[in-house]
Amino acid sequence: MRIPKLSHILISTVLLSVSCSKDSDNEPNNPQTDGPDTENPETGKPETGEAERAKAKQLYADYYEASRDTGSEVSWTGNEPNCQPGTIPQDTRDKIFLRLSYFRKAVGLNNEIAENSSKSEKAQKAALMMHANGTLSHEPPNDWKCFSEDGKQAAQNSVLTSTRNAGAIDSYMRDQGQENYPVGHRRWLLWPRLQEIGVGNTSSYNAVWVLGNPGERPADAPEFIAWPPKGYLPKQLAYSRWSFSIAKTDFARTEISMTTKTGENIGLETEQLKDGFGDGTIVWRPSVDTNSLAEDTAFIISLKNVDVDGETKNFEYEVVLFDVTR
């Protein structure tokens, strides 16, 4: 796995990168109860932890569970031996978009992501190339089987994974593997300014065109984007790498700490900082096994000395992990 630098692509005068990922491990990872009281944006009144938990569970049911493969989905209509890219059946396409909507809504992003049909057509050719050659590349050589200039262009502008259907979105969000330490896939898919994508998909590979044509930051976007996000989240989706993103940020002097609700310190390792994927982001790996959590467990995350557009700020928020099956 690797996150190559993408040359010659400019968005808002900033040099940006795309990512690729091979997804093979099963993750969930990461610890005490009681959750945060937050304000309901519709009523303006505080909501109890119980109400917030119920909302998070309903969101999971409506978007994540609803986009789960049933085993009967057709991933594509293409043919690799004949280099036919084919298309993605509508129900499979709908589930990919629904799964993406789950993760964006979970962090507080409500803007709809549109599909650019031209980008999707090219992304399908990129996915075909990855499928035909059994590997991932943002710069596929001309001698690749099923090579096309359209597919190469899409590969240069897309996140790539060796996972199909809606599960590809989980692969991007998980961002596991040594070379994915900057969580570049996650940063692109949760970028507040993302407004359109193109999607390619085969029975083994997926491409999502994320670069180009960024929109304005939504007026209702949260101040920062974190994964796991502030509030309640199914523990099954708390992957081993935690992240915190905010625009125009320098994390060079930032210190991160995590504690449980009862004050127990959680050990963590901070990943190397790397720009070029959406907003500035800091990534860390806490020493917590989410699989072992038997009850709802709250964590307090504190970030000190965050340089936001020249101003030093501190942030603190609470994440409550719960078993969505209970």
Residue, then its C-alpha position, 0 to 999 in steps of 0.5 A: m500500500r502507498i500514497p503517491k504524490l500526484s503532480h500537476i493537479l492543482i486545487s485552490t492553488v494547493l498541491l494535492s495527493v490521492s491515495c490507494s489502498k489494499d484492504s485485507d485486515n479486519e479492524p475495528n480497534n479502540p475505550q467509560t460510559d455516559g455520553p455528552d449532552t449536545e444541543n439539538p440543531e432543530t430545537g436548540k435544546p440539550e439532548t441527553g446521551e441516551a437520545e444521542r446514542a439512539k440517533a447514532k444507532q438510527l443513522y447506522a441503520d438508515y445508511y450503513e446497514a441499508s448499504r450492506d451487501t446482501g450477496s446478490e449484488v452485481s458489482w459490474t457488467g464489464n468483462e476483463p478478458n475482453c477489456q470491456p469496462g461495463t457499468i455499475p448496476q444502479d442498486t450497487r451504485d446507490k449503496i456506494f453513495l449511501r455508505l459514503s453518506y453515512f460516514r459524512k453524516a456521522v461527522g456532521l456533513n449534510n451536503e449531498i455529493a453529486e455524481n459526475s457521469s463523465k468522471s464515473e465513466k473514466a473511473q470505471k476504466a481505471a477500475l478495469m485496469m486495476h482489475a485486469n492487472g491485479t494491482l493499484s497504480h495512480e500512474p498505470p503504464n501504457d503496456w498495462k492490459c486494458f490500458s486507456e488514457d481515460g482510465k489513466q486520467a481517472a487513476q491520477n485523480s482517484v482514490l483506489t482500493s482492492t475492495r468492491n461495492a460499498g465495502a470500498i468506502d470502509s476500506y478508504m475510511r479504515d486506511q490501514g497499512q503502513e503507507n496509509y499513515p496520513v489517512g489520505h483516503r479518509r481525508w478526501l472522502l470527509w473533505p467538507r468541500l467535496q461536492e462531486i465524485g466519479v465512481g468505478n467498480t468491478s468485482s475486485y476493485n474500486a476507484v472514486w474520482v475525488l480531485g477537481n471542482p471543489g465547492e465552498r465549505p458548507a455553512d453548516a459544516p462542523e468546525f473540525i472533522a474527526w474520526p471517530p467523530k464527536g459524540y456517539l459512534p458504533k465501536q465497530l467503526a472506530y478504526s485503529r487510526w484516529s484523526f482530526s482535520i481542520a483547514k489552514t492548520d499547522f500541527a507541528r507543535t500540537e500535543i494530543s492526549m486521551t483519557t477515559k471518562t474516569g480519568e484513565n490516561i490512554g497511551l497513543e502514538t502520533e503518526q508523521l504529519k503529511d499534507g496534500f490530502g484535503d484539509g490539514t490532519i493529525v493522526w494517532r493510534p491509541s492503545v485501546d482494543t475496541n473489541s474488548l469494550a463491553e459497555d458504552t465507553a467515553f473518551i476525552i480527546s484534547l489537542k493543545n497548540v493547534d495553529v489555525d490560520g496563525e492563531t493558536k487554539n486548543f480543542e477538546y471533545e468527547v467520543v463515546l463508543f458503543d456496540v451497535t448490535r446492543 
